[in-house]
Amino acid sequence: MYAPAADDELTGLVGYLDQQLAAIRASIIGLTEDQARTPPCRSTLSIGGLLKHATHGMDANTQRLTTGEHVRPLDQAAYDRYLGSFALGDGETGAGTLAAFDTARLAFMEAIAATDPDASITEPPQPWNGIFDARPANARYLIVHQIEEFARHAGHADIIREQIDGTAVPVIVLTLAGAQANDFFQPYAPPAGTIGA
């Protein structure tokens, strides 16, 4: 959790971003491999798929922030890869996806923390939003957009997890952070043999 603090702008943005990533990560703790693949709602989203997609996004943005290169092909193959990032494929596991997420998160957060929010960037076209040309922006736009994206997916993960076993993701987040039991909180104990147990 990103606790209240009198931080500078970048530290605050990094804190809020990491808070969303912590929630996405926590959502898979205590699930079986089958549950990590389960899409319990009417969509095809699963917890494993959300972690895989978040990893895909972190990797792309880490490359962008560390190399200055941002390639977003706008063809059917690229779109198919994007859609494929939302589901675990054959041979992919929830535990393996969690490990990849952790690796990507470390590099991504280092790249974000090293970014000047006022730095100039160019946002590529977003035809799905009706934007067909590249546009100037600053890195603040990119960072806040990442908070928006990961907050949306953290919400997805919380709903999906509650549909699977009734566990609220914030309880797992607090447990992983080492919070002690009190009148408002009881730590989560993942079942033996599950992911992250």
GROMACS elastic network, one bead per residue, 0.5 to 0.9 nm:
[ bonds ]
;  ai    aj funct       b0    kb
    1    15     6  0.81996   500
    1    16     6  0.83276   500
    1    18     6  0.83021   500
    1    19     6  0.53990   500
    1    20     6  0.86581   500
    1    22     6  0.78127   500
    1    23     6  0.87548   500
    1   170     6  0.88667   500
    1   173     6  0.74368   500
    1   174     6  0.73886   500
    1   177     6  0.78649   500
    2     5     6  0.83979   500
    2    12     6  0.83865   500
    2    15     6  0.54704   500
    2    16     6  0.61608   500
    2    18     6  0.78813   500
    2    19     6  0.58692   500
    3    15     6  0.85285   500
    4     7     6  0.86641   500
    5    12     6  0.82428   500
    6    12     6  0.84998   500
    7    10     6  0.80203   500
    7    11     6  0.58439   500
    7    12     6  0.57216   500
    8    11     6  0.54678   500
    8    12     6  0.61782   500
    8    13     6  0.87362   500
    9    12     6  0.51574   500
    9    13     6  0.62017   500
    9    14     6  0.86240   500
    9   117     6  0.85075   500
   10    13     6  0.50419   500
   10    14     6  0.60465   500
   10    15     6  0.84255   500
   10   112     6  0.86343   500
   10   113     6  0.70087   500
   10   115     6  0.82649   500
   10   116     6  0.77978   500
   10   117     6  0.70400   500
   10   140     6  0.88667   500
   11    14     6  0.50967   500
   11    15     6  0.60356   500
   11    16     6  0.86749   500
   11   113     6  0.74120   500
   12    16     6  0.62231   500
   12    17     6  0.85562   500
   13    16     6  0.52520   500
   13    17     6  0.61281   500
   13    18     6  0.85511   500
   13   112     6  0.89473   500
   13   113     6  0.88164   500
   13   140     6  0.89274   500
   13   143     6  0.72779   500
   13   144     6  0.73333   500
   13   147     6  0.79283   500
   14    17     6  0.51296   500
   14    18     6  0.60359   500
   14    19     6  0.84830   500
   14   109     6  0.72410   500
   14   112     6  0.69152   500
   14   113     6  0.63680   500
   14   143     6  0.83467   500
   14   147     6  0.88713   500
   15    18     6  0.52229   500
   15    19     6  0.61143   500
   15    20     6  0.88700   500
   16    19     6  0.50255   500
   16    20     6  0.65710   500
   16    21     6  0.88855   500
   16   147     6  0.68905   500
   17    20     6  0.53586   500
   17    21     6  0.64767   500
   17    22     6  0.87322   500
   17   109     6  0.83986   500
   17   143     6  0.81605   500
   17   144     6  0.83196   500
   17   146     6  0.71752   500
   17   147     6  0.50162   500
   17   148     6  0.86376   500
   17   150     6  0.73918   500
   17   151     6  0.80524   500
   18    22     6  0.60190   500
   18    23     6  0.86582   500
   18   105     6  0.85212   500
   18   109     6  0.73718   500
   18   147     6  0.85546   500
   19    22     6  0.50995   500
   19    23     6  0.64683   500
   19    24     6  0.89094   500
   19   151     6  0.86868   500
   20    23     6  0.52013   500
   20    24     6  0.64288   500
   20    25     6  0.87070   500
   20   147     6  0.71500   500
   20   150     6  0.57154   500
   20   151     6  0.53412   500
   20   152     6  0.87205   500
   20   153     6  0.82887   500
   20   154     6  0.59860   500
   20   155     6  0.89768   500
   21    24     6  0.50880   500
   21    25     6  0.60935   500
   21    26     6  0.85078   500
   21    54     6  0.82788   500
   21   105     6  0.77116   500
   21   150     6  0.65780   500
   21   151     6  0.80569   500
   21   154     6  0.73330   500
   22    25     6  0.51014   500
   22    26     6  0.60276   500
   22    27     6  0.86743   500
   22   154     6  0.86123   500
   22   173     6  0.66786   500
   23    26     6  0.50829   500
   23    27     6  0.62919   500
   23   151     6  0.86927   500
   23   154     6  0.57210   500
   23   155     6  0.85663   500
   23   157     6  0.79199   500
   23   158     6  0.79501   500
   23   169     6  0.63839   500
   23   170     6  0.68489   500
   23   172     6  0.81990   500
   23   173     6  0.61251   500
   24    27     6  0.53970   500
   24    28     6  0.76906   500
   24    47     6  0.82624   500
   24    50     6  0.75672   500
   24    51     6  0.66439   500
   24    54     6  0.81931   500
   24   150     6  0.78737   500
   24   151     6  0.86831   500
   24   153     6  0.70482   500
   24   155     6  0.83886   500
   24   156     6  0.87874   500
   24   157     6  0.61723   500
   24   158     6  0.80053   500
   24   169     6  0.82487   500
   25    28     6  0.62251   500
   25    29     6  0.75192   500
   25    51     6  0.68877   500
   25    98     6  0.71487   500
   25   101     6  0.76310   500
   25   102     6  0.81067   500
   25   154     6  0.87313   500
   25   173     6  0.85155   500
   26    29     6  0.54008   500
   26    30     6  0.88115   500
   26   169     6  0.63233   500
   26   170     6  0.81208   500
   26   171     6  0.89932   500
   26   172     6  0.58261   500
   26   173     6  0.56786   500
   26   176     6  0.77532   500
   27    30     6  0.82595   500
   27    31     6  0.84059   500
   27    47     6  0.67286   500
   27    51     6  0.88045   500
   27   154     6  0.82776   500
   27   157     6  0.60436   500
   27   158     6  0.66790   500
   27   160     6  0.86348   500
   27   161     6  0.63109   500
   27   167     6  0.88866   500
   27   168     6  0.83962   500
   27   169     6  0.55511   500
   27   170     6  0.87970   500
   27   172     6  0.74372   500
   27   173     6  0.83756   500
   28    31     6  0.57243   500
   28    32     6  0.86424   500
   28    35     6  0.87927   500
   28    36     6  0.65404   500
   28    47     6  0.61520   500
   28    48     6  0.70409   500
   28    51     6  0.82073   500
   28    94     6  0.75695   500
   28    95     6  0.86584   500
   28    98     6  0.77578   500
   28   157     6  0.86237   500
   28   161     6  0.79537   500
   28   195     6  0.67920   500
   28   196     6  0.78073   500
   29    32     6  0.88212   500
   29   172     6  0.75442   500
   29   190     6  0.68038   500
   29   194     6  0.73513   500
   29   195     6  0.53747   500
   29   196     6  0.50585   500
   29   197     6  0.69841   500
   30   188     6  0.89421   500
   30   189     6  0.77776   500
   30   191     6  0.58867   500
   30   192     6  0.80719   500
   30   193     6  0.82952   500
   30   195     6  0.53002   500
   30   196     6  0.61861   500
   30   197     6  0.60850   500
   31    34     6  0.78799   500
   31    35     6  0.56319   500
   31    36     6  0.60270   500
   31    94     6  0.86472   500
   31   161     6  0.89154   500
   31   164     6  0.88500   500
   31   165     6  0.87371   500
   31   190     6  0.77709   500
   31   191     6  0.80217   500
   31   193     6  0.88860   500
   31   194     6  0.52620   500
   31   195     6  0.55683   500
   31   196     6  0.82440   500
   31   197     6  0.89069   500
   32    35     6  0.50573   500
   32    36     6  0.62027   500
   32    37     6  0.88361   500
   32    94     6  0.81689   500
   32   191     6  0.89795   500
   32   193     6  0.75675   500
   32   195     6  0.61489   500
   33    36     6  0.51023   500
   33    37     6  0.66668   500
   33    38     6  0.88917   500
   33    48     6  0.86556   500
   33    93     6  0.66470   500
   33    94     6  0.57215   500
   33    95     6  0.76384   500
   33   194     6  0.74971   500
   33   195     6  0.72792   500
   34    37     6  0.53278   500
   34    38     6  0.63234   500
   34    94     6  0.86093   500
   35    39     6  0.83881   500
   35    46     6  0.82980   500
   35    47     6  0.80297   500
   35    48     6  0.85823   500
   35    94     6  0.89796   500
   35   164     6  0.71708   500
   36    39     6  0.84961   500
   36    46     6  0.63828   500
   36    47     6  0.52485   500
   36    49     6  0.79815   500
   36    88     6  0.88725   500
   36    93     6  0.82689   500
   36    94     6  0.58176   500
   36   195     6  0.87464   500
   37    45     6  0.85503   500
   37    46     6  0.54484   500
   37    47     6  0.66369   500
   37    48     6  0.56860   500
   37    49     6  0.71565   500
   37    87     6  0.76861   500
   37    88     6  0.68298   500
   37    93     6  0.85784   500
   37    94     6  0.76043   500
   38    41     6  0.89591   500
   38    44     6  0.84651   500
   38    45     6  0.79551   500
   38    46     6  0.53999   500
   38    47     6  0.74355   500
   38    48     6  0.83154   500
   38   160     6  0.88056   500
   38   164     6  0.78741   500
   39    42     6  0.75230   500
   39    43     6  0.67848   500
   39    44     6  0.52933   500
   39    45     6  0.52440   500
   39    47     6  0.78577   500
   39   160     6  0.74512   500
   39   164     6  0.87067   500
   40    43     6  0.79261   500
   40    44     6  0.81564   500
   40    45     6  0.80170   500
   40    46     6  0.74619   500
   40   160     6  0.64450   500
   40   161     6  0.86595   500
   40   163     6  0.61804   500
   40   164     6  0.64554   500
   41    44     6  0.74605   500
   41    45     6  0.76460   500
   41    46     6  0.87648   500
   41   159     6  0.87111   500
   41   160     6  0.69181   500
   41   163     6  0.74306   500
   42    45     6  0.85105   500
   43    46     6  0.86658   500
   44    49     6  0.88465   500
   44    86     6  0.83166   500
   44    87     6  0.79585   500
   45    48     6  0.84533   500
   45    49     6  0.62893   500
   45    50     6  0.68766   500
   45    86     6  0.67563   500
   45    87     6  0.71873   500
   45   156     6  0.81973   500
   45   157     6  0.87208   500
   45   160     6  0.79193   500
   46    49     6  0.50186   500
   46    50     6  0.61856   500
   46    51     6  0.87340   500
   46    86     6  0.78130   500
   46    87     6  0.70143   500
   46    88     6  0.85500   500
   46   156     6  0.89730   500
   46   157     6  0.78049   500
   46   160     6  0.69224   500
   46   161     6  0.87416   500
   47    50     6  0.51253   500
   47    51     6  0.63592   500
   47    52     6  0.86365   500
   47    87     6  0.88422   500
   47    94     6  0.83934   500
   47   156     6  0.85941   500
   47   157     6  0.59831   500
   47   160     6  0.68915   500
   47   161     6  0.72096   500
   48    51     6  0.52337   500
   48    52     6  0.61820   500
   48    53     6  0.86225   500
   48    86     6  0.81228   500
   48    87     6  0.68653   500
   48    88     6  0.62621   500
   48    93     6  0.78153   500
   48    94     6  0.54288   500
   48    95     6  0.87877   500
   48    97     6  0.68263   500
   48    98     6  0.80690   500
   49    53     6  0.60466   500
   49    54     6  0.85221   500
   49    84     6  0.87286   500
   49    85     6  0.68158   500
   49    88     6  0.54599   500
   49    94     6  0.86892   500
   49    97     6  0.86355   500
   50    53     6  0.50455   500
   50    54     6  0.60561   500
   50    55     6  0.85030   500
   50    85     6  0.81485   500
   50    86     6  0.58171   500
   50    87     6  0.74477   500
   50   153     6  0.68807   500
   50   154     6  0.85904   500
   50   156     6  0.81648   500
   50   157     6  0.70393   500
   51    54     6  0.50975   500
   51    55     6  0.61435   500
   51    56     6  0.86171   500
   51    86     6  0.81362   500
   51    94     6  0.85306   500
   51    97     6  0.66190   500
   51    98     6  0.68982   500
   51   100     6  0.88569   500
   51   101     6  0.64951   500
   51   153     6  0.89795   500
   51   157     6  0.88857   500
   52    55     6  0.50977   500
   52    56     6  0.62531   500
   52    57     6  0.87910   500
   52    85     6  0.59365   500
   52    86     6  0.63481   500
   52    87     6  0.70972   500
   52    88     6  0.71601   500
   52    94     6  0.89029   500
   52    97     6  0.59911   500
   52    98     6  0.81029   500
   52   100     6  0.80613   500
   52   101     6  0.70807   500
   53    57     6  0.63017   500
   53    58     6  0.86323   500
   53    82     6  0.81568   500
   53    83     6  0.87933   500
   53    84     6  0.83799   500
   53    86     6  0.50752   500
   53    87     6  0.77779   500
   54    57     6  0.50953   500
   54    58     6  0.60999   500
   54    59     6  0.85526   500
   54    85     6  0.84169   500
   54    86     6  0.86519   500
   54   101     6  0.73930   500
   54   104     6  0.89818   500
   54   149     6  0.89729   500
   54   150     6  0.73059   500
   54   153     6  0.79887   500
   55    58     6  0.50539   500
   55    59     6  0.60236   500
   55    60     6  0.85573   500
   55    85     6  0.86417   500
   55    97     6  0.83022   500
   55   100     6  0.69637   500
   55   101     6  0.51067   500
   55   102     6  0.84519   500
   55   103     6  0.87410   500
   55   104     6  0.59734   500
   55   105     6  0.74238   500
   56    59     6  0.53213   500
   56    60     6  0.63203   500
   56    61     6  0.87616   500
   56    82     6  0.84346   500
   56    85     6  0.66186   500
   56   101     6  0.87300   500
   56   104     6  0.84794   500
   57    60     6  0.52558   500
   57    61     6  0.62161   500
   57    62     6  0.85077   500
   57   146     6  0.88123   500
   58    61     6  0.52291   500
   58    62     6  0.59260   500
   58    63     6  0.85432   500
   58   101     6  0.85076   500
   58   104     6  0.61234   500
   58   105     6  0.67240   500
   58   107     6  0.83205   500
   58   108     6  0.57175   500
   58   109     6  0.87798   500
   58   146     6  0.88878   500
   59    62     6  0.51443   500
   59    63     6  0.62611   500
   59    64     6  0.86124   500
   59   104     6  0.59766   500
   59   105     6  0.83833   500
   59   107     6  0.81425   500
   59   108     6  0.69840   500
   60    63     6  0.53044   500
   60    64     6  0.62637   500
   60    65     6  0.87994   500
   60    70     6  0.77754   500
   60    71     6  0.88159   500
   61    65     6  0.60209   500
   61    66     6  0.84147   500
   61    70     6  0.79634   500
   61   108     6  0.71874   500
   61   111     6  0.85505   500
   61   112     6  0.89333   500
   61   142     6  0.89836   500
   61   146     6  0.89794   500
   62    65     6  0.51900   500
   62    66     6  0.59868   500
   62    67     6  0.82675   500
   62   104     6  0.82278   500
   62   107     6  0.66904   500
   62   108     6  0.50148   500
   62   109     6  0.83456   500
   62   110     6  0.85963   500
   62   111     6  0.59548   500
   62   112     6  0.78311   500
   63    66     6  0.52871   500
   63    67     6  0.56934   500
   63    68     6  0.73544   500
   63    69     6  0.69335   500
   63    70     6  0.74884   500
   63   108     6  0.86827   500
   63   111     6  0.87403   500
   64    67     6  0.55461   500
   64    70     6  0.50535   500
   64    71     6  0.83549   500
   65    68     6  0.55398   500
   65    69     6  0.76999   500
   65    70     6  0.85366   500
   65   108     6  0.87094   500
   65   111     6  0.61630   500
   65   112     6  0.74479   500
   65   114     6  0.88271   500
   65   115     6  0.74212   500
   66    69     6  0.81487   500
   66   111     6  0.64563   500
   67    70     6  0.83647   500
   68   121     6  0.85562   500
   70   122     6  0.89410   500
   70   123     6  0.86642   500
   70   124     6  0.79561   500
   71   124     6  0.81486   500
   72    78     6  0.80030   500
   72   124     6  0.71784   500
   72   125     6  0.84179   500
   73    76     6  0.88805   500
   73    77     6  0.86002   500
   73    78     6  0.59646   500
   73    79     6  0.83353   500
   74    77     6  0.83821   500
   74    78     6  0.63783   500
   74    79     6  0.71317   500
   74   125     6  0.88550   500
   74   127     6  0.86113   500
   75    78     6  0.54234   500
   75    79     6  0.63237   500
   75    80     6  0.87351   500
   76    80     6  0.60379   500
   76    81     6  0.86028   500
   77    80     6  0.50383   500
   77    81     6  0.62679   500
   77    82     6  0.86412   500
   78    81     6  0.50789   500
   78    82     6  0.62196   500
   78    83     6  0.87215   500
   79    83     6  0.62396   500
   79    84     6  0.85059   500
   80    83     6  0.51025   500
   80    84     6  0.60304   500
   80    85     6  0.86585   500
   81    85     6  0.62853   500
   82    85     6  0.52442   500
   82    86     6  0.74969   500
   83    86     6  0.58009   500
   83    87     6  0.79228   500
   84    87     6  0.58036   500
   84    88     6  0.79752   500
   84    89     6  0.79940   500
   85    88     6  0.76559   500
   85    89     6  0.89754   500
   88    91     6  0.81690   500
   88    92     6  0.56523   500
   88    93     6  0.70226   500
   88    94     6  0.78663   500
   88    97     6  0.82963   500
   89    92     6  0.54023   500
   89    93     6  0.83078   500
   90    93     6  0.84243   500
   92    95     6  0.86248   500
   92    96     6  0.67340   500
   92    97     6  0.71412   500
   93    96     6  0.50921   500
   93    97     6  0.60369   500
   93    98     6  0.85200   500
   94    98     6  0.61141   500
   94    99     6  0.86826   500
   94   195     6  0.71755   500
   95    98     6  0.50856   500
   95    99     6  0.63671   500
   95   100     6  0.87767   500
   95   195     6  0.58544   500
   95   196     6  0.76116   500
   96    99     6  0.51026   500
   96   100     6  0.62677   500
   96   101     6  0.85635   500
   97   100     6  0.50765   500
   97   101     6  0.60424   500
   97   102     6  0.86177   500
   98   102     6  0.62008   500
   98   103     6  0.87392   500
   98   195     6  0.85485   500
   98   196     6  0.86849   500
   99   102     6  0.51646   500
   99   103     6  0.63918   500
   99   104     6  0.87020   500
  100   103     6  0.51841   500
  100   104     6  0.61269   500
  100   105     6  0.84632   500
  101   104     6  0.51177   500
  101   105     6  0.58882   500
  101   106     6  0.86380   500
  102   105     6  0.50827   500
  102   106     6  0.63515   500
  102   107     6  0.89247   500
  103   106     6  0.54683   500
  103   107     6  0.66826   500
  103   108     6  0.87127   500
  104   107     6  0.53680   500
  104   108     6  0.59497   500
  104   109     6  0.85153   500
  105   108     6  0.50093   500
  105   109     6  0.59296   500
  105   110     6  0.84329   500
  106   109     6  0.54227   500
  106   110     6  0.62857   500
  106   111     6  0.87281   500
  107   110     6  0.51871   500
  107   111     6  0.62142   500
  107   112     6  0.87028   500
  108   111     6  0.50889   500
  108   112     6  0.61534   500
  108   113     6  0.85628   500
  109   112     6  0.50378   500
  109   113     6  0.59925   500
  109   114     6  0.85222   500
  110   113     6  0.51686   500
  110   114     6  0.62476   500
  110   115     6  0.88429   500
  111   114     6  0.52108   500
  111   115     6  0.64506   500
  112   115     6  0.52139   500
  112   116     6  0.85161   500
  112   143     6  0.72952   500
  113   116     6  0.82240   500
  115   118     6  0.85943   500
  115   119     6  0.75809   500
  115   139     6  0.72410   500
  115   140     6  0.88524   500
  115   143     6  0.89221   500
  116   119     6  0.53333   500
  116   138     6  0.89088   500
  116   139     6  0.67299   500
  116   140     6  0.78336   500
  117   120     6  0.84956   500
  117   138     6  0.65619   500
  117   141     6  0.79134   500
  117   142     6  0.85495   500
  117   143     6  0.76199   500
  118   138     6  0.55230   500
  118   139     6  0.59174   500
  118   140     6  0.63186   500
  119   137     6  0.85638   500
  119   138     6  0.53994   500
  119   139     6  0.53873   500
  119   140     6  0.78767   500
  120   136     6  0.71955   500
  120   137     6  0.60506   500
  120   139     6  0.62575   500
  121   135     6  0.85780   500
  121   136     6  0.60276   500
  121   137     6  0.53325   500
  121   138     6  0.52298   500
  121   139     6  0.60702   500
  121   142     6  0.85250   500
  122   134     6  0.64494   500
  122   135     6  0.55288   500
  122   137     6  0.57401   500
  122   138     6  0.77148   500
  123   126     6  0.84675   500
  123   133     6  0.87100   500
  123   134     6  0.54735   500
  123   135     6  0.51812   500
  123   136     6  0.61525   500
  123   137     6  0.65530   500
  123   138     6  0.89669   500
  123   142     6  0.84648   500
  124   131     6  0.87992   500
  124   132     6  0.84048   500
  124   133     6  0.68117   500
  124   135     6  0.65985   500
  124   136     6  0.89198   500
  125   128     6  0.89028   500
  125   129     6  0.87937   500
  125   130     6  0.85803   500
  125   131     6  0.55327   500
  125   135     6  0.74939   500
  126   129     6  0.54364   500
  126   130     6  0.64567   500
  126   132     6  0.60753   500
  126   133     6  0.77005   500
  126   134     6  0.82782   500
  127   132     6  0.52431   500
  127   133     6  0.84424   500
  128   131     6  0.73887   500
  128   132     6  0.88846   500
  129   132     6  0.85355   500
  131   134     6  0.79604   500
  131   135     6  0.88543   500
  137   140     6  0.81271   500
  137   141     6  0.64871   500
  137   142     6  0.81493   500
  138   141     6  0.56013   500
  138   142     6  0.71556   500
  139   142     6  0.50179   500
  139   143     6  0.62082   500
  139   144     6  0.85898   500
  140   143     6  0.50849   500
  140   144     6  0.60217   500
  140   145     6  0.82970   500
  141   144     6  0.53655   500
  141   145     6  0.59785   500
  141   146     6  0.86126   500
  142   145     6  0.50696   500
  142   146     6  0.62366   500
  142   147     6  0.88186   500
  143   146     6  0.51158   500
  143   147     6  0.64808   500
  143   148     6  0.87827   500
  144   147     6  0.50170   500
  144   148     6  0.62633   500
  144   149     6  0.86852   500
  145   149     6  0.61406   500
  145   150     6  0.86005   500
  146   149     6  0.50434   500
  146   150     6  0.60338   500
  146   151     6  0.82685   500
  147   150     6  0.53484   500
  147   151     6  0.58495   500
  147   152     6  0.84692   500
  148   151     6  0.52130   500
  148   152     6  0.62198   500
  148   153     6  0.87867   500
  149   152     6  0.52513   500
  149   153     6  0.64394   500
  149   154     6  0.86914   500
  150   154     6  0.59450   500
  150   155     6  0.85240   500
  151   155     6  0.62473   500
  151   156     6  0.86544   500
  152   155     6  0.52191   500
  152   156     6  0.63908   500
  152   157     6  0.87640   500
  153   157     6  0.60594   500
  153   158     6  0.85423   500
  154   158     6  0.61835   500
  154   159     6  0.87389   500
  154   169     6  0.87789   500
  155   158     6  0.51042   500
  155   159     6  0.63414   500
  155   160     6  0.86186   500
  156   159     6  0.53310   500
  156   160     6  0.61589   500
  156   161     6  0.85481   500
  157   160     6  0.51226   500
  157   161     6  0.59347   500
  157   162     6  0.84905   500
  157   169     6  0.78148   500
  158   161     6  0.51962   500
  158   162     6  0.61733   500
  158   163     6  0.86357   500
  158   167     6  0.83849   500
  158   168     6  0.63210   500
  158   169     6  0.54129   500
  158   170     6  0.81516   500
  159   162     6  0.52265   500
  159   163     6  0.62616   500
  159   164     6  0.87943   500
  159   168     6  0.82077   500
  159   169     6  0.87181   500
  160   163     6  0.50816   500
  160   164     6  0.63361   500
  161   164     6  0.50943   500
  161   165     6  0.63966   500
  161   166     6  0.67397   500
  161   167     6  0.62923   500
  161   168     6  0.69828   500
  161   169     6  0.71324   500
  162   165     6  0.55825   500
  162   167     6  0.50713   500
  162   168     6  0.58451   500
  162   169     6  0.79028   500
  163   166     6  0.59028   500
  163   167     6  0.82930   500
  164   167     6  0.79544   500
  165   168     6  0.89214   500
  167   170     6  0.88214   500
  167   171     6  0.75964   500
  167   172     6  0.80762   500
  167   188     6  0.85616   500
  168   171     6  0.56811   500
  168   172     6  0.71274   500
  169   172     6  0.51593   500
  169   173     6  0.62547   500
  169   174     6  0.87527   500
  170   174     6  0.61627   500
  170   175     6  0.84834   500
  171   174     6  0.52698   500
  171   175     6  0.61543   500
  171   176     6  0.86672   500
  171   185     6  0.73839   500
  171   186     6  0.76204   500
  171   187     6  0.66557   500
  171   188     6  0.64431   500
  172   176     6  0.60695   500
  172   177     6  0.85065   500
  172   187     6  0.72665   500
  172   188     6  0.57833   500
  172   189     6  0.85343   500
  172   190     6  0.89709   500
  173   176     6  0.51972   500
  173   177     6  0.62139   500
  173   178     6  0.88197   500
  173   179     6  0.89647   500
  174   178     6  0.64236   500
  174   179     6  0.54064   500
  174   180     6  0.85441   500
  174   185     6  0.85641   500
  174   187     6  0.73784   500
  174   188     6  0.86204   500
  175   178     6  0.51936   500
  175   179     6  0.54908   500
  175   180     6  0.77186   500
  175   181     6  0.89839   500
  175   186     6  0.82503   500
  175   187     6  0.50804   500
  175   188     6  0.59856   500
  175   189     6  0.83615   500
  176   179     6  0.75545   500
  176   187     6  0.86901   500
  176   188     6  0.86602   500
  178   187     6  0.85747   500
  179   182     6  0.89009   500
  179   185     6  0.83968   500
  179   186     6  0.88153   500
  179   187     6  0.73345   500
  180   185     6  0.77618   500
  180   186     6  0.75712   500
  180   187     6  0.70329   500
  181   184     6  0.77156   500
  181   185     6  0.53857   500
  181   187     6  0.60398   500
  182   185     6  0.52472   500
  182   186     6  0.65914   500
  183   186     6  0.79312   500
  189   192     6  0.88280   500
  189   197     6  0.79577   500
  190   193     6  0.85271   500
  190   194     6  0.68289   500
  190   195     6  0.81903   500
  190   196     6  0.75927   500
  190   197     6  0.53748   500
  191   194     6  0.58933   500
  191   195     6  0.88388   500
  191   197     6  0.65844   500
  192   195     6  0.87404   500
  192   197     6  0.59385   500
  193   196     6  0.84482   500
  193   197     6  0.64099   500
  194   197     6  0.54774   500
